[in-house]
Amino acid sequence: MQPCDLTAREARALIGRKRLSPVELVESCIARIEAVDHAVNAMVARDFDRARLAAREAEAAVARGDALGALHGLPFGVKDLEEVAGLRSTWGSPIYRDHIPTHDQLIVANVKRAGGIVLGKTNTPEWGAGANTRNAVYGATGNPFDPTRSAAGSSGGAAVALATGLVPIATGSDTGGSLRNPAAFCGVVGYRPTPGLVPSEKRALGWNPLPVQGPMARNVPDVALMLSAIATNDPVDPLATTIFSRRVRPPEEFYPVRRIDLCGLRVAITPDFGFAPTERHIREVFAEKCGLFRHVFASAADATPDCAGADEAFEVLRGLNFLASQLERVRTRPNDVGPNVRANVAEALRYTAEDAARAQVLQTSMYRRWQDFFEDVDVILAPSITISPRPWRELYPAEIDGQPTRTYFHWLAMAYAVTLVGHPAISLPVGTDRHGMPFGLQIVGPRGGDAFVLSVAAELEALLAGDARTARPEPDLAKLQAAPPISGMPGFMGFD
């Protein structure tokens, strides 16, 4: 095992005990990037010189006996929708191909403040639009288990970087599942927190709870460790007042993860939330996986909250977000904007004020039905995503089991059902599907139950780790190292 293969907790503990140098850890991560990233294209903008300098400074702080932050000396990847001072940040858009920010975005600053070291930027689809990580600046990111297949998105580069050991932790963001979908496709953990828990200064519609930022890692405790550093009540985010209205949550609420007894939990199990176009293969794999562990709970009923109106509400509310953030670019530089962004804006321009009001009414009604549902249930278990990874050359799944999808993001319905109601959710890797690709289990908790969801996920992760059918899968690094560059594959560079 190389230092880059250590978990974030292991590495941080060794650094604190002076048994692992931050310099050694950073060099190990750089060596892994140079060995395998050509095959998957996950770490697209690299900051090695400054990372080495920061690692030497971190090592000196350990030697001096300074107080060390929760993430001291840990390299991390930054999703290329988030700005890093002095490092190329493009949002996957040709318009910003050469953009060099002058400041760190808040989530990046908070990880740095806790001692994290930026190693580089991870790839994303243009402006995070669509769940296939591919753009006209850096090209496509391949799945670490098969580079011809999608890593999902929009935090696809982050998920691949974690799965291949390029970094132990990474930042991500999620509207229609962009933390959870790539985690499911790549065999890592992605956590969507309650809106406002991880503050953002970048949402154009500040009171809109659909987009959030959050942590990604290879296991649940590492996700919790990172969350402890990025969950704050910064007033830049109006939603933070909702989450922190009673008191400022201390980091220890999330890390260390509190133990919980699974046998006391009432669980609802659903393959589709009653409406998501889940392919038959995924339904069957999900049933098989749950059959291996559903007996450990106090009760495990096949049930779902009522999600009536979810498709309509999400389509409209998502469209409003795109109008707020992308309308001007589509109007002034249409040739420099990809098909997913153009499609979102064109659709949104057809909506009326009546449509927007109806969407919010549907969302609110659905939220209240979910609260009633959680009176009798502690957590919901569902697939993280509706399909097994398909080739990344497919812009989006136009059909599932022969049935056409409503929109280019309809296949993300397993994730956006949860997005709409604002509940915390995590994608946990649970073995592989019948195609040998990672399978993600989505664990959804009650309103505001972030620490609770992490506890449930950590206990389940530990329970399942001893069974090859449910343990986290790992990609074949030797195979990736020997693979030809993904950049040589047809269609690598471009929007579609």
N, C-alpha and C positions, 0 to 999 in steps of 0.2 A: 504493500500500500504506500502510495506517495502522500506527502502532506496535503496535496490538493484533494485527496479522496476523504480526508477527515470531515466529520460533520462540523458545523459551525461551533457547536458547544464543545466538542473535543478540542478543536483548534484553539478556541478562546481560553479554555482551561489550561492547556499546555503553554500557551503564551504567558498567562498569568503566573504560572509556576516556573517560568524561565526554562522550559524544556523544549520549546519551539520558538524559533525566531520569526517575527513577522517578515523579515527579509527572505528567509527560507520558504515560507508559505507563499509569498508573492512570486518568487522565482519558480516554484513548483507549478503554480497556476499558469504562469506565462509559458512554461515548457509544455503544459498540456494543451494550451491554445495553439501553440505552434505545431504540435504533433497531430491534432485531430480536427481543428476548426475548418481546415480546407474542405473537409467532407460534408460539413453541415452549415457553415456560414452563419454562426450565431453571434460572435463578438465582432461587430462590424467597424467600430471606431475604437482604436486602442490607445491607451494612455500609459504605456509601460514606463516611460522615463519618470513621470511624476509619481507613479505608483511605487517605483523603487525608492525614490526620495522619501515619500511618505512612510514606507516600510522602515527605512533607516531611522527616521524620526520616532516611529513607534517603538522600535527596538531600544533606542536611547531612553525613552520614557520608562520602559520596563526596568532597564538597568538602574535608573535613578530612584526607582521606587515610587514613581508618581502614581496618583490615583488613576485607574484605568477605566475607560468607558465599557459599556456592555458588549460592544463590538470591536474592541481595541485590536487592531492588527489584522482584521478580517477583510480580505478583498471582496468587492461586490461588483455586480454588473448593473448598469443603469439602462432601463428601457429607453429607446431613442424617441420617446415622446416627452422625456424629461430633460431639462437643461442642466448641463454641467459647465461651470465657468472654465473657459479656455479649451473646451473639447468640442469638436464638431458635433452638432446636434441638428438633425435634419427633419425629424418627424416622418421620415420615409418619403419626403416630398422633393422633387427636383427644384422647386422654388427656393428651398433652403439648403441646397446641396453643399454650399460653402459657409453656412452659418456657424459662427463661433460665439456663443453667449458670453456675457460678462459677469454672470452671477449663477449661483446654484439654485435650482428649484428647491422648495421647502423640504420635500421628502429626502432629497439628496443631502441637503445641509444637515438634516437631523441624523442621517446615518453617519455622515462624517463626524458630527459632533460626538457621537457615541464611539468613535474610533475607527469606523470603517474606512477602507481605502478603495477609491474608484479605480477599477482595472480597465474599464472600457464601456462602450455602449452596446446594448443588445438589439438585435434587429426586430422590426415591427412592420406590419402593413402600413401603407400611407395613411397618416393621421389616425391610425388604429382602426380604420374602417375595414371590416371583414375579418374573418377568423382564419385567414390563410396568410402566413407571414411571408410577404413578397412585395417588392416595390421597385421603382425605377431608379433608385439611387444605389442600393446595395444588392439588389437581386433577391433570390429566394433563400429561405432557410429550410433545410431538410430535417426530417425526423431522425433522431439518433438511432432508432431501431431499423430504419430503412430510409436513407436520404432521398429517395425518389418520392416519398410520401410527405404529407403535410405535417407540420409541427403545430398546427392550429394557430391561434392568435387571439388578441393582438400581442400578447407577451410571449410570442413563440420563441424569439431569440433567447429570452431569459430562461424559459423552460429547458431548451436544448443545452444552454450553457451549464445549467445545474446538473442535468442528467449525465453530461460528459465530464463533469468535474472541473470545468473551467473556473468556476467560482463556487463558494459555499452558500451564498445568499444573493438575492437579486430583487430589484424593485419591479413592480408591475402595476397595471391598472385594469379596471373591469367595468364595462357597461353591460354588454351582452354575454359576459362570461370570460372576459379576456385574461383573468387570472386563473380561472378554473379550467377552461377548455384546453389550453396548451399544457397545463399540468397533467390533465387526463391523457392526452395524446403522447406525452413524453415520459411518464412514470415518475413525476415529482409531485410536490405539494403546493397548491396555490390557494390563498386565503382571501376571500372577499369579506372585509369587515363591515360593520354597521356604518352607513354613510355619516361622515363627520368625525369618525374615530381617528382616521389618518387624514389630517387637514390638507386641503389643496387650495392653492391660490390661482389655479388655472381654469376652473370651470367658468365658462362664460355665463351660465345660468346658476348663480351661486346657491340658490335654494333648491335646485333640482337634485334629487338623491340618486339618480341613475348611475352617473360615473363616480367611481371611487378609486383610490390608490391603495396598494397593499403589498404584503411580503410574499416572497416565494423562496422555497428551500427544498432540500431533499427529504426532510422529515418534519413532523409536526412540532416537536420542541424547538427546532431551529427557526421555524416560522414564528413561534411565540417569542423567541428571543429577539428576533428582528422587530416584531410588532411592539415590543416593550420600548424600543428606541424611537419609533415613528408615530406612536399614538400620543397626541398632545391636544391641548385646547387652544391652539393658536387662533386668535380672533380674525385672521385673514379669511377663515372659512366660516360662513354663517351657520352651517350645520353643526359645527363643533359645540355651539351653545346648547343644542338639543342633547348631545351625548354627554356633555360634561356639566349639565345644569345643576346637579346637586353638589358635586365635588370633582376635583381633578383626580382622575384615576391614576393611581401610582403604577409604575412599571410592574411591580410584583403581582398585580392583578392578573397579568398575562403570563409572566415568567418568574419563577419556574411554574410549569403547568401543574395545576392541582390534580391530585388523584380523584377518581370517581369510580363508583361501582356500577358496571354496566348492567348487572342483573337487577338493578332497581329502575331501569329506564323503560318507558312506554314508547315504542317505535312504530312509525308508519312507514310502509314500504310501497313505493310507486315507481313503475317503469316509465311514466310519461306525464305525470301531473294531470292526467285526464285529457291532454290535448297535444302534447309534443309529438312530432313525427319520428318516433324512435324506431330504428330499423329492427327487424325481427331478430337478427343476429345479436344485437346488443341487448334486447329484451331477454333472450335466452341465456346469455352470459350473465346478465345481472341476476336472474333468478337462480342460476347455479351458484354464483358467489354468495348471495344472501343465504342460500340453503346451507352453507357451511358454517354460518355463525349466528343466524337469527335466533337460535335456541338460547343464546346467552342473555337475552334481554328478558325483562319481566313480562313483556308482551310485544309481539311483532305482528301487526295487522296489515293486510293489504288495503291501503286506504290513501286518499289524496285530498288535500284542501281543494275547494272549488276555485278554479282559475278561469271562470267564464269571462270573456272579454280581454284576456291577456294579450293575444296577438294584436288586436286592434289598438289597445292602449299603448303597447310598446312601440308599435310602428309609428304612431303619431308622436309620442313623446321623444322617441329617438330622433325623429325628423326635426322636431323643434330644436334639439341640441345642435344638429348639423346646420340648420339655418343660422343659429347664433354664432357658430364658429367658422363656417365654411362658405357662406353665401357670397361674400365679397370675392373670394378667390375663384369660385366657379364662374362668376360674372366677368371678372377682369382677366383671368388667365385660364380659360377652360382647357386649353391644350396641354397645360402642365398639371392638370388634376386628373386622377385616375377614375375608372368607371364606377367603383363603389361609392366614392364621395359624390360624384355627379348624380348617381342614381338616388342617393339619399336626399340631396338638395332638390332635385326635380320632383320627387315624390312629396316632399314637405311643402313645396310651393303650391301644391294642389289642395292642401288642407285649409279649412276655414277656421275662424274663431270658434264656431260651433263644434267643429271636429276636436279642437284642442280642449275645449271644456268637457266634451263627452269623454275623451281619453282620461282626463284627470278624475272624472266621476267614476269611470270603470276601475281605475287604479285604486281609488279610495275604497270602493265597495269590495274589491278583491282583498285589500289589506284587512278590512274588518272581518271578512270571512276567515281569513287566516288566523286572526286572533282567537276567534271562536274555536277553530280547529285545534289550536295549541292549548286549549283548556284541558284536553284529554290526551295530548301527545307531548312528549319531551323533545324528540328529534324526528326528522324525516330523512329517510335514505332513498336515494335515486341515482340513476346513472348521471355522471357529470355532463355527458354529451350524447347526442342521438345516434352517432355513427362511429364506425372504426375509421382510422386515418385513410384517406384517399390520396392519390397523387397530387402534388402541389401545383401541377399545371392546371388543375381544375380551379377556376376562379372561385366557385362555390358549388355546393351540391344542388343541382337543378331538380333532382328527384331522389327519393328515398324509397326503396322497395317498389320502384315503378310508379310511385305517386309524385306528381309535381309539387315542389315547395312553393309557399306563398310569396316569399321574398328571398333575396340572397342571404338573409340572416335567419330565415325560418328554422334552419337546422340547429340553431342555438337556443331553441325554446326551453330546453331543460334548464338552462342557466338564466334566461331572462324572466322566467316565472318568478324566480327568487329575487332578482334585481328589482322587479316592480314593487314588491312589498317591503324591501329594505331589511330583510332578515340576514344575519351573518351566515356564511356558508363556506365550506372547505372542500376541495377535491383531494381525495386520498388515493394513492396508487394501490390497486388490489390485483396483483398478478397481471396476466395478459388475457386477451380475447382469443378466439379460435384462429385468428390470423397471426398470432404471435406478437401482436401490438399491445402496448399498455392499456389497461382498463382503469378508468377513474370512477370512484364512488363519491358521490356528492352527499355531504352531511349538512343538513340545514337545521339551525337552532331557532329558538324563540326570539322574539323582538329584544334587541339589546343584549343577547346572551353570548357575547363574544368569548369570554373566558370559559363559559360552559361548553361551547362548541369545540374549543381547543382541547378541553379535558376529555370529551367524548372521543374525539379523533385520535388523541394520543393513546388512550386506552385501547381503542380498536386497532390502531397501528401496531401496538406491542403484541396484542393477541394474535394478529394475522401474520406477523413476521416469521413465525416458526413453520409456516406451511408454504411450500413452493407454489401452491395454487393461488395464494393470496399475498405473498410477500412482494415488496417493491421490486419490479424487474430492473435489470441493469443492462445497458447497451454493450455491445462487443467493441471495446475500444481498440483492440488490435485490428479488427476488421475496418474500423473507421480510419485508423492511421494508414492502412494500406490502400484505402479507397481513392479513386481519382477525385480531383476537385469538383465540387458541385457546380462550380461556375462553368464547367464544360458541358453541362446538360442542356439540351434544347429548351429554349424558353426561359432560361435562368433570369435574365434581366428584363424587367418590364412590369407593366401593370397587369397585363392579361395575355 
